[in-house]
Amino acid sequence: MDRRRLTSFVAVAEELHFNRAAVRCHISQSALSQQLAQLEEGLGVQLLSRTKRHVSLTRAGEVFLHEARKILRSMDGAAVMAKQAEAGMIGRLRIGTTTPALFIALPELVRAFRVKAPRVSVSVHPMTTAEQEIALHRGDIDVGIVHTPIEDKTLACREMMTMPFDVVLSSENPLAGVSRLRLKDLAGENFILFPRQIGPQLYDSVIGLCLQEGFSPRTIVEATPAQAIVGLAACNVGVGFVASRLQHFQRPLVAYRRLEGPAPFFTMGIAHLPQGVTTTVEEFVALATT
């Protein structure tokens, strides 16, 4: 329905005077009369009763005035929402994330984004980096917090942060009493690592650093998620690696130590499709990389 005709009708209905209504609508009186005639013709009903000296609403006009006001308010609201959507202030954002990011980066990032865009619906989908690469191409997620470097070079990916891994070990392990622990001190220990297909960067970094230090892990026990690594370390199965103190799960029989000297690390990045980037995604990526 034509907004101009509705606006003209409401103006006449409220002013009950064609000249004042025309001034209010910033159009000529003849243009106003033409718009009202077109509106009545389109509806097939008479909305106004006109004489040379008087204008009044018909019964149909009284009913239509109420509905016309609702339509105009709805149109105004729709326009505001469209502008907010274009500005990334409403809509939805589906975030893929690795398990470490759930503890390290995501809570503060989502909190900051919700302050900036409180009307955007946010959903979080834990998955590996490889799974996120597939999900982005399928359109299942909008952005992914991944471990870099990623295999899929067709995706846009920006670095967020680099973080060292700490050692988690049983409090009964003699190394738990060593205040200045180095990687070479772990020679002869079993290593508890994320499976390589889940965390290739960590896995390769640990093995490479061990070789540089002149040893190989005695055995490698693969476990996921990080809670499982901590649990196995508590059982004195071996020594594990967890990212930063934000991932230090408090439980008995466990000690955490920061390595001195060469230490494994991992880098988190945020990935998305390079084409068709929405304002919502742009805003989230900007928050994640500043």
C-alpha positions, 0 to 999 in steps of 0.5 A: 500500500502506498505510504504517501496516500496513507500519510495524506489520508491520516493528515486529512483525517486528523486536520479535517481541513484539506489546506492544513493537511496539504501544508503538513504533507508538503504537497499542493492541495490538488495533489493531496486530493488526487492521492485521496481519490486514488486511495478510495478508488483502490479500496473501493470505499468512500473514506471522507465525506466532503462539502465545500465547507466541511470534511468528515470521516465516513464510518469506513474512514474511521475504521480505516484511520485506526488501521492506517496508523498501525500500518504506518507505525509498522512501516516505520518500524520495518525501516528502522529494523532494516537499517539496524540489520544493515548496520549489524545491530540485529540478526543472527551470528553463528560462531564455530569454535574450538574447545580451547577458544571456549575457555580462552577467547570466546566468553569475553568476545561474545560479552563485548559483542552483545554489548555492541549489538544486543539484538543480534542472536548469537549461537556457539557451535564447538567443532574442530578447525577442520570441521569449521572449514567445512561448516563455513562453506556449507553455510552452517556457521558465519565465523569460526574461531580456529587454530592457524594456519588453516588448510583451506586457503580460500577462506579469509582468516585473521590472527587473534592471539598466540598463546603458550601451552602449560604443562599439567601433571600429577602432583605426585610426579616429582617434576611437580616440585620443580619450580623452573621446569624446562621442556628437556626435563620432561624427557622420559615422560609419557605425553598426553596430547590432543589427537593430531587431526584435532590439534595438528599445530600443537602436536607438531610443535611439541614433537618438533621442540622435543627433537630440538631438545634431543629427545622424543616422548616415551609414548604419546597418549591421545585424549580430548577434550582438555578435561580428559587430558587433565584427568589423565594427568591426575592419574599420573598417566603422563604429562599433558599440555593445556593452553594458558591458565584460563584452561586450568581446571581446578581438581585434586592431585594436579599441578600446572607449570609454565615452561621456561625456554622453548615451549609449544604454543598455538595461534588462534584466528577468526575465519569466514567466507571472503565473499558476501561478508555481512556487517554483523560478521565485520563487527565481530571480526573487528572485535576479535582482532583488536 
